[in-house]
Amino acid sequence: MATLSPNLRKFYRQQSMLKTLYKQRVISEEDFLRHREQALIQSKIEVEEREFPYMPNLKHKEKTAF
């Protein structure tokens, strides 16, 4: 079985904690979904930076276009 990266372990821990808080009605469904979406976006960014470090950031594409 493959080991998880520290960032992925952190992501799963956060998701588990959020799910528990939501089930106990400590946080609302909107907060749960918002935090989940933010965590998914952040984990995707970290994975892309690790897998494709040589690719330029797409945000700056328009600035460098001729």
PDB file with one MODEL, atoms N, CA, C and O in Angstrom:
MODEL        1
ATOM      1  N   MET A   1       0.837  -1.182   0.000  1.00  0.00           N
ATOM      2  CA  MET A   1       0.000   0.000   0.000  1.00  0.00           C
ATOM      3  C   MET A   1       0.882   1.245   0.000  1.00  0.00           C
ATOM      4  O   MET A   1       1.868   1.312   0.735  1.00  0.00           O
ATOM      5  N   ALA A   2       0.534   2.216  -0.812  1.00  0.00           N
ATOM      6  CA  ALA A   2       1.314   3.446  -0.918  1.00  0.00           C
ATOM      7  C   ALA A   2       1.084   4.327   0.304  1.00  0.00           C
ATOM      8  O   ALA A   2      -0.004   4.358   0.878  1.00  0.00           O
ATOM      9  N   THR A   3       2.131   5.035   0.681  1.00  0.00           N
ATOM     10  CA  THR A   3       1.992   5.962   1.801  1.00  0.00           C
ATOM     11  C   THR A   3       1.512   7.307   1.272  1.00  0.00           C
ATOM     12  O   THR A   3       1.820   7.688   0.142  1.00  0.00           O
ATOM     13  N   LEU A   4       0.769   8.006   2.083  1.00  0.00           N
ATOM     14  CA  LEU A   4       0.234   9.308   1.698  1.00  0.00           C
ATOM     15  C   LEU A   4       1.238  10.404   2.002  1.00  0.00           C
ATOM     16  O   LEU A   4       1.993  10.320   2.971  1.00  0.00           O
ATOM     17  N   SER A   5       1.238  11.420   1.176  1.00  0.00           N
ATOM     18  CA  SER A   5       2.101  12.567   1.432  1.00  0.00           C
ATOM     19  C   SER A   5       1.579  13.304   2.665  1.00  0.00           C
ATOM     20  O   SER A   5       0.403  13.179   3.007  1.00  0.00           O
ATOM     21  N   PRO A   6       2.436  14.065   3.332  1.00  0.00           N
ATOM     22  CA  PRO A   6       1.980  14.820   4.510  1.00  0.00           C
ATOM     23  C   PRO A   6       0.814  15.752   4.197  1.00  0.00           C
ATOM     24  O   PRO A   6      -0.095  15.901   5.014  1.00  0.00           O
ATOM     25  N   ASN A   7       0.833  16.381   3.024  1.00  0.00           N
ATOM     26  CA  ASN A   7      -0.268  17.287   2.664  1.00  0.00           C
ATOM     27  C   ASN A   7      -1.570  16.536   2.479  1.00  0.00           C
ATOM     28  O   ASN A   7      -2.632  17.028   2.862  1.00  0.00           O
ATOM     29  N   LEU A   8      -1.500  15.349   1.895  1.00  0.00           N
ATOM     30  CA  LEU A   8      -2.708  14.557   1.694  1.00  0.00           C
ATOM     31  C   LEU A   8      -3.239  14.033   3.023  1.00  0.00           C
ATOM     32  O   LEU A   8      -4.450  13.994   3.240  1.00  0.00           O
ATOM     33  N   ARG A   9      -2.335  13.633   3.912  1.00  0.00           N
ATOM     34  CA  ARG A   9      -2.768  13.203   5.255  1.00  0.00           C
ATOM     35  C   ARG A   9      -3.463  14.349   5.976  1.00  0.00           C
ATOM     36  O   ARG A   9      -4.500  14.156   6.610  1.00  0.00           O
ATOM     37  N   LYS A  10      -2.885  15.544   5.875  1.00  0.00           N
ATOM     38  CA  LYS A  10      -3.479  16.730   6.506  1.00  0.00           C
ATOM     39  C   LYS A  10      -4.866  16.992   5.927  1.00  0.00           C
ATOM     40  O   LYS A  10      -5.800  17.297   6.669  1.00  0.00           O
ATOM     41  N   PHE A  11      -5.005  16.876   4.610  1.00  0.00           N
ATOM     42  CA  PHE A  11      -6.290  17.088   3.949  1.00  0.00           C
ATOM     43  C   PHE A  11      -7.336  16.111   4.479  1.00  0.00           C
ATOM     44  O   PHE A  11      -8.446  16.518   4.822  1.00  0.00           O
ATOM     45  N   TYR A  12      -6.989  14.822   4.549  1.00  0.00           N
ATOM     46  CA  TYR A  12      -7.948  13.825   5.036  1.00  0.00           C
ATOM     47  C   TYR A  12      -8.310  14.056   6.504  1.00  0.00           C
ATOM     48  O   TYR A  12      -9.460  13.862   6.897  1.00  0.00           O
ATOM     49  N   ARG A  13      -7.335  14.468   7.311  1.00  0.00           N
ATOM     50  CA  ARG A  13      -7.606  14.775   8.719  1.00  0.00           C
ATOM     51  C   ARG A  13      -8.578  15.942   8.835  1.00  0.00           C
ATOM     52  O   ARG A  13      -9.520  15.900   9.627  1.00  0.00           O
ATOM     53  N   GLN A  14      -8.345  16.985   8.041  1.00  0.00           N
ATOM     54  CA  GLN A  14      -9.230  18.151   8.066  1.00  0.00           C
ATOM     55  C   GLN A  14     -10.640  17.780   7.624  1.00  0.00           C
ATOM     56  O   GLN A  14     -11.620  18.230   8.219  1.00  0.00           O
ATOM     57  N   GLN A  15     -10.744  16.961   6.581  1.00  0.00           N
ATOM     58  CA  GLN A  15     -12.061  16.559   6.095  1.00  0.00           C
ATOM     59  C   GLN A  15     -12.802  15.735   7.139  1.00  0.00           C
ATOM     60  O   GLN A  15     -14.011  15.892   7.310  1.00  0.00           O
ATOM     61  N   SER A  16     -12.096  14.869   7.828  1.00  0.00           N
ATOM     62  CA  SER A  16     -12.704  14.061   8.879  1.00  0.00           C
ATOM     63  C   SER A  16     -13.210  14.945  10.014  1.00  0.00           C
ATOM     64  O   SER A  16     -14.307  14.739  10.532  1.00  0.00           O
ATOM     65  N   MET A  17     -12.395  15.937  10.397  1.00  0.00           N
ATOM     66  CA  MET A  17     -12.791  16.848  11.461  1.00  0.00           C
ATOM     67  C   MET A  17     -14.013  17.671  11.043  1.00  0.00           C
ATOM     68  O   MET A  17     -14.945  17.843  11.829  1.00  0.00           O
ATOM     69  N   LEU A  18     -14.008  18.178   9.810  1.00  0.00           N
ATOM     70  CA  LEU A  18     -15.149  18.956   9.322  1.00  0.00           C
ATOM     71  C   LEU A  18     -16.421  18.125   9.292  1.00  0.00           C
ATOM     72  O   LEU A  18     -17.495  18.602   9.659  1.00  0.00           O
ATOM     73  N   LYS A  19     -16.295  16.879   8.851  1.00  0.00           N
ATOM     74  CA  LYS A  19     -17.465  16.003   8.788  1.00  0.00           C
ATOM     75  C   LYS A  19     -18.024  15.760  10.187  1.00  0.00           C
ATOM     76  O   LYS A  19     -19.241  15.745  10.376  1.00  0.00           O
ATOM     77  N   THR A  20     -17.146  15.572  11.164  1.00  0.00           N
ATOM     78  CA  THR A  20     -17.583  15.362  12.547  1.00  0.00           C
ATOM     79  C   THR A  20     -18.297  16.600  13.079  1.00  0.00           C
ATOM     80  O   THR A  20     -19.355  16.491  13.699  1.00  0.00           O
ATOM     81  N   LEU A  21     -17.723  17.774  12.838  1.00  0.00           N
ATOM     82  CA  LEU A  21     -18.354  19.018  13.295  1.00  0.00           C
ATOM     83  C   LEU A  21     -19.715  19.219  12.642  1.00  0.00           C
ATOM     84  O   LEU A  21     -20.659  19.677  13.285  1.00  0.00           O
ATOM     85  N   TYR A  22     -19.810  18.875  11.363  1.00  0.00           N
ATOM     86  CA  TYR A  22     -21.087  19.019  10.660  1.00  0.00           C
ATOM     87  C   TYR A  22     -22.130  18.056  11.220  1.00  0.00           C
ATOM     88  O   TYR A  22     -23.283  18.439  11.423  1.00  0.00           O
ATOM     89  N   LYS A  23     -21.735  16.816  11.470  1.00  0.00           N
ATOM     90  CA  LYS A  23     -22.679  15.826  12.013  1.00  0.00           C
ATOM     91  C   LYS A  23     -23.161  16.220  13.404  1.00  0.00           C
ATOM     92  O   LYS A  23     -24.306  15.948  13.766  1.00  0.00           O
ATOM     93  N   GLN A  24     -22.295  16.858  14.182  1.00  0.00           N
ATOM     94  CA  GLN A  24     -22.668  17.295  15.529  1.00  0.00           C
ATOM     95  C   GLN A  24     -23.376  18.648  15.500  1.00  0.00           C
ATOM     96  O   GLN A  24     -23.698  19.201  16.552  1.00  0.00           O
ATOM     97  N   ARG A  25     -23.616  19.176  14.321  1.00  0.00           N
ATOM     98  CA  ARG A  25     -24.313  20.453  14.127  1.00  0.00           C
ATOM     99  C   ARG A  25     -23.542  21.637  14.723  1.00  0.00           C
ATOM    100  O   ARG A  25     -24.138  22.640  15.116  1.00  0.00           O
ATOM    101  N   VAL A  26     -22.223  21.510  14.784  1.00  0.00           N
ATOM    102  CA  VAL A  26     -21.391  22.611  15.268  1.00  0.00           C
ATOM    103  C   VAL A  26     -21.204  23.643  14.151  1.00  0.00           C
ATOM    104  O   VAL A  26     -21.162  24.846  14.406  1.00  0.00           O
ATOM    105  N   ILE A  27     -21.094  23.160  12.921  1.00  0.00           N
ATOM    106  CA  ILE A  27     -20.992  24.059  11.772  1.00  0.00           C
ATOM    107  C   ILE A  27     -22.156  23.792  10.824  1.00  0.00           C
ATOM    108  O   ILE A  27     -22.727  22.702  10.807  1.00  0.00           O
ATOM    109  N   SER A  28     -22.491  24.801  10.043  1.00  0.00           N
ATOM    110  CA  SER A  28     -23.609  24.664   9.103  1.00  0.00           C
ATOM    111  C   SER A  28     -23.160  23.916   7.850  1.00  0.00           C
ATOM    112  O   SER A  28     -21.968  23.725   7.612  1.00  0.00           O
ATOM    113  N   GLU A  29     -24.129  23.506   7.070  1.00  0.00           N
ATOM    114  CA  GLU A  29     -23.822  22.812   5.816  1.00  0.00           C
ATOM    115  C   GLU A  29     -23.054  23.728   4.864  1.00  0.00           C
ATOM    116  O   GLU A  29     -22.154  23.279   4.155  1.00  0.00           O
ATOM    117  N   GLU A  30     -23.412  25.009   4.851  1.00  0.00           N
ATOM    118  CA  GLU A  30     -22.723  25.961   3.980  1.00  0.00           C
ATOM    119  C   GLU A  30     -21.249  26.087   4.361  1.00  0.00           C
ATOM    120  O   GLU A  30     -20.374  26.100   3.495  1.00  0.00           O
ATOM    121  N   ASP A  31     -20.981  26.180   5.671  1.00  0.00           N
ATOM    122  CA  ASP A  31     -19.591  26.253   6.126  1.00  0.00           C
ATOM    123  C   ASP A  31     -18.834  24.979   5.776  1.00  0.00           C
ATOM    124  O   ASP A  31     -17.689  25.033   5.327  1.00  0.00           O
ATOM    125  N   PHE A  32     -19.471  23.843   5.982  1.00  0.00           N
ATOM    126  CA  PHE A  32     -18.851  22.556   5.668  1.00  0.00           C
ATOM    127  C   PHE A  32     -18.468  22.505   4.191  1.00  0.00           C
ATOM    128  O   PHE A  32     -17.344  22.135   3.852  1.00  0.00           O
ATOM    129  N   LEU A  33     -19.395  22.872   3.319  1.00  0.00           N
ATOM    130  CA  LEU A  33     -19.133  22.820   1.881  1.00  0.00           C
ATOM    131  C   LEU A  33     -18.076  23.839   1.462  1.00  0.00           C
ATOM    132  O   LEU A  33     -17.237  23.554   0.608  1.00  0.00           O
ATOM    133  N   ARG A  34     -18.121  25.028   2.066  1.00  0.00           N
ATOM    134  CA  ARG A  34     -17.133  26.062   1.734  1.00  0.00           C
ATOM    135  C   ARG A  34     -15.723  25.624   2.130  1.00  0.00           C
ATOM    136  O   ARG A  34     -14.787  25.755   1.341  1.00  0.00           O
ATOM    137  N   HIS A  35     -15.569  25.104   3.350  1.00  0.00           N
ATOM    138  CA  HIS A  35     -14.256  24.633   3.810  1.00  0.00           C
ATOM    139  C   HIS A  35     -13.773  23.460   2.966  1.00  0.00           C
ATOM    140  O   HIS A  35     -12.588  23.361   2.648  1.00  0.00           O
ATOM    141  N   ARG A  36     -14.692  22.580   2.609  1.00  0.00           N
ATOM    142  CA  ARG A  36     -14.322  21.420   1.790  1.00  0.00           C
ATOM    143  C   ARG A  36     -13.825  21.872   0.416  1.00  0.00           C
ATOM    144  O   ARG A  36     -12.823  21.364  -0.087  1.00  0.00           O
ATOM    145  N   GLU A  37     -14.529  22.824  -0.181  1.00  0.00           N
ATOM    146  CA  GLU A  37     -14.128  23.325  -1.493  1.00  0.00           C
ATOM    147  C   GLU A  37     -12.759  24.003  -1.425  1.00  0.00           C
ATOM    148  O   GLU A  37     -11.919  23.793  -2.300  1.00  0.00           O
ATOM    149  N   GLN A  38     -12.535  24.812  -0.394  1.00  0.00           N
ATOM    150  CA  GLN A  38     -11.243  25.482  -0.239  1.00  0.00           C
ATOM    151  C   GLN A  38     -10.115  24.469  -0.067  1.00  0.00           C
ATOM    152  O   GLN A  38      -9.038  24.633  -0.640  1.00  0.00           O
ATOM    153  N   ALA A  39     -10.359  23.428   0.717  1.00  0.00           N
ATOM    154  CA  ALA A  39      -9.341  22.404   0.938  1.00  0.00           C
ATOM    155  C   ALA A  39      -9.050  21.636  -0.347  1.00  0.00           C
ATOM    156  O   ALA A  39      -7.895  21.314  -0.624  1.00  0.00           O
ATOM    157  N   LEU A  40     -10.075  21.342  -1.126  1.00  0.00           N
ATOM    158  CA  LEU A  40      -9.872  20.642  -2.396  1.00  0.00           C
ATOM    159  C   LEU A  40      -9.058  21.485  -3.365  1.00  0.00           C
ATOM    160  O   LEU A  40      -8.167  20.975  -4.045  1.00  0.00           O
ATOM    161  N   ILE A  41      -9.363  22.774  -3.426  1.00  0.00           N
ATOM    162  CA  ILE A  41      -8.618  23.674  -4.308  1.00  0.00           C
ATOM    163  C   ILE A  41      -7.163  23.743  -3.868  1.00  0.00           C
ATOM    164  O   ILE A  41      -6.261  23.652  -4.702  1.00  0.00           O
ATOM    165  N   GLN A  42      -6.920  23.902  -2.568  1.00  0.00           N
ATOM    166  CA  GLN A  42      -5.560  23.995  -2.056  1.00  0.00           C
ATOM    167  C   GLN A  42      -4.782  22.714  -2.311  1.00  0.00           C
ATOM    168  O   GLN A  42      -3.617  22.769  -2.705  1.00  0.00           O
ATOM    169  N   SER A  43      -5.412  21.556  -2.090  1.00  0.00           N
ATOM    170  CA  SER A  43      -4.703  20.293  -2.308  1.00  0.00           C
ATOM    171  C   SER A  43      -4.394  20.107  -3.785  1.00  0.00           C
ATOM    172  O   SER A  43      -3.345  19.560  -4.123  1.00  0.00           O
ATOM    173  N   LYS A  44      -5.278  20.547  -4.671  1.00  0.00           N
ATOM    174  CA  LYS A  44      -5.033  20.446  -6.111  1.00  0.00           C
ATOM    175  C   LYS A  44      -3.857  21.328  -6.513  1.00  0.00           C
ATOM    176  O   LYS A  44      -3.018  20.916  -7.313  1.00  0.00           O
ATOM    177  N   ILE A  45      -3.793  22.537  -5.965  1.00  0.00           N
ATOM    178  CA  ILE A  45      -2.686  23.446  -6.263  1.00  0.00           C
ATOM    179  C   ILE A  45      -1.366  22.830  -5.818  1.00  0.00           C
ATOM    180  O   ILE A  45      -0.382  22.876  -6.557  1.00  0.00           O
ATOM    181  N   GLU A  46      -1.333  22.252  -4.613  1.00  0.00           N
ATOM    182  CA  GLU A  46      -0.107  21.649  -4.102  1.00  0.00           C
ATOM    183  C   GLU A  46       0.324  20.468  -4.958  1.00  0.00           C
ATOM    184  O   GLU A  46       1.516  20.292  -5.210  1.00  0.00           O
ATOM    185  N   VAL A  47      -0.626  19.659  -5.409  1.00  0.00           N
ATOM    186  CA  VAL A  47      -0.301  18.510  -6.254  1.00  0.00           C
ATOM    187  C   VAL A  47       0.244  18.983  -7.596  1.00  0.00           C
ATOM    188  O   VAL A  47       1.234  18.441  -8.087  1.00  0.00           O
ATOM    189  N   GLU A  48      -0.391  19.989  -8.195  1.00  0.00           N
ATOM    190  CA  GLU A  48       0.073  20.496  -9.486  1.00  0.00           C
ATOM    191  C   GLU A  48       1.466  21.100  -9.373  1.00  0.00           C
ATOM    192  O   GLU A  48       2.292  20.908 -10.266  1.00  0.00           O
ATOM    193  N   GLU A  49       1.741  21.818  -8.304  1.00  0.00           N
ATOM    194  CA  GLU A  49       3.064  22.416  -8.125  1.00  0.00           C
ATOM    195  C   GLU A  49       4.126  21.338  -7.955  1.00  0.00           C
ATOM    196  O   GLU A  49       5.259  21.506  -8.408  1.00  0.00           O
ATOM    197  N   ARG A  50       3.772  20.242  -7.312  1.00  0.00           N
ATOM    198  CA  ARG A  50       4.726  19.163  -7.096  1.00  0.00           C
ATOM    199  C   ARG A  50       4.947  18.379  -8.393  1.00  0.00           C
ATOM    200  O   ARG A  50       6.081  18.012  -8.701  1.00  0.00           O
ATOM    201  N   GLU A  51       3.879  18.116  -9.160  1.00  0.00           N
ATOM    202  CA  GLU A  51       3.994  17.302 -10.364  1.00  0.00           C
ATOM    203  C   GLU A  51       4.506  18.082 -11.572  1.00  0.00           C
ATOM    204  O   GLU A  51       5.160  17.508 -12.442  1.00  0.00           O
ATOM    205  N   PHE A  52       4.218  19.374 -11.638  1.00  0.00           N
ATOM    206  CA  PHE A  52       4.601  20.177 -12.797  1.00  0.00           C
ATOM    207  C   PHE A  52       5.344  21.443 -12.370  1.00  0.00           C
ATOM    208  O   PHE A  52       4.885  22.547 -12.663  1.00  0.00           O
ATOM    209  N   PRO A  53       6.468  21.307 -11.692  1.00  0.00           N
ATOM    210  CA  PRO A  53       7.156  22.506 -11.196  1.00  0.00           C
ATOM    211  C   PRO A  53       7.757  23.355 -12.312  1.00  0.00           C
ATOM    212  O   PRO A  53       8.024  24.539 -12.109  1.00  0.00           O
ATOM    213  N   TYR A  54       7.972  22.769 -13.481  1.00  0.00           N
ATOM    214  CA  TYR A  54       8.616  23.480 -14.576  1.00  0.00           C
ATOM    215  C   TYR A  54       7.642  24.308 -15.410  1.00  0.00           C
ATOM    216  O   TYR A  54       8.073  25.105 -16.243  1.00  0.00           O
ATOM    217  N   MET A  55       6.332  24.132 -15.198  1.00  0.00           N
ATOM    218  CA  MET A  55       5.344  24.857 -15.996  1.00  0.00           C
ATOM    219  C   MET A  55       5.128  26.260 -15.429  1.00  0.00           C
ATOM    220  O   MET A  55       5.040  26.428 -14.212  1.00  0.00           O
ATOM    221  N   PRO A  56       5.041  27.265 -16.298  1.00  0.00           N
ATOM    222  CA  PRO A  56       4.800  28.630 -15.805  1.00  0.00           C
ATOM    223  C   PRO A  56       3.398  28.759 -15.230  1.00  0.00           C
ATOM    224  O   PRO A  56       2.480  28.028 -15.603  1.00  0.00           O
ATOM    225  N   ASN A  57       3.264  29.682 -14.339  1.00  0.00           N
ATOM    226  CA  ASN A  57       1.965  29.937 -13.729  1.00  0.00           C
ATOM    227  C   ASN A  57       1.036  30.540 -14.780  1.00  0.00           C
ATOM    228  O   ASN A  57       1.401  31.507 -15.449  1.00  0.00           O
ATOM    229  N   LEU A  58      -0.152  29.977 -14.926  1.00  0.00           N
ATOM    230  CA  LEU A  58      -1.079  30.431 -15.962  1.00  0.00           C
ATOM    231  C   LEU A  58      -1.634  31.827 -15.695  1.00  0.00           C
ATOM    232  O   LEU A  58      -2.115  32.483 -16.618  1.00  0.00           O
ATOM    233  N   LYS A  59      -1.574  32.287 -14.456  1.00  0.00           N
ATOM    234  CA  LYS A  59      -2.070  33.620 -14.129  1.00  0.00           C
ATOM    235  C   LYS A  59      -1.272  34.696 -14.867  1.00  0.00           C
ATOM    236  O   LYS A  59      -1.804  35.756 -15.196  1.00  0.00           O
ATOM    237  N   HIS A  60      -0.007  34.419 -15.120  1.00  0.00           N
ATOM    238  CA  HIS A  60       0.867  35.403 -15.739  1.00  0.00           C
ATOM    239  C   HIS A  60       0.925  35.252 -17.258  1.00  0.00           C
ATOM    240  O   HIS A  60       1.688  35.960 -17.915  1.00  0.00           O
ATOM    241  N   LYS A  61       0.149  34.362 -17.813  1.00  0.00           N
ATOM    242  CA  LYS A  61       0.188  34.086 -19.248  1.00  0.00           C
ATOM    243  C   LYS A  61      -0.138  35.333 -20.067  1.00  0.00           C
ATOM    244  O   LYS A  61       0.545  35.626 -21.049  1.00  0.00           O
ATOM    245  N   GLU A  62      -1.177  36.065 -19.669  1.00  0.00           N
ATOM    246  CA  GLU A  62      -1.586  37.241 -20.429  1.00  0.00           C
ATOM    247  C   GLU A  62      -0.536  38.345 -20.365  1.00  0.00           C
ATOM    248  O   GLU A  62      -0.380  39.102 -21.323  1.00  0.00           O
ATOM    249  N   LYS A  63       0.175  38.445 -19.268  1.00  0.00           N
ATOM    250  CA  LYS A  63       1.178  39.496 -19.111  1.00  0.00           C
ATOM    251  C   LYS A  63       2.372  39.270 -20.034  1.00  0.00           C
ATOM    252  O   LYS A  63       2.985  40.230 -20.500  1.00  0.00           O
ATOM    253  N   THR A  64       2.707  37.994 -20.302  1.00  0.00           N
ATOM    254  CA  THR A  64       3.884  37.698 -21.109  1.00  0.00           C
ATOM    255  C   THR A  64       3.555  37.455 -22.576  1.00  0.00           C
ATOM    256  O   THR A  64       4.466  37.274 -23.383  1.00  0.00           O
ATOM    257  N   ALA A  65       2.271  37.447 -22.941  1.00  0.00           N
ATOM    258  CA  ALA A  65       1.883  37.200 -24.334  1.00  0.00           C
ATOM    259  C   ALA A  65       2.243  38.401 -25.204  1.00  0.00           C
ATOM    260  O   ALA A  65       2.201  39.547 -24.755  1.00  0.00           O
ATOM    261  N   PHE A  66       2.595  38.118 -26.450  1.00  0.00           N
ATOM    262  CA  PHE A  66       2.964  39.187 -27.386  1.00  0.00           C
ATOM    263  C   PHE A  66       1.804  39.518 -28.275  1.00  0.00           C
ATOM    264  O   PHE A  66       1.915  40.395 -29.132  1.00  0.00           O
TER     265      PHE A  66
ENDMDL
END
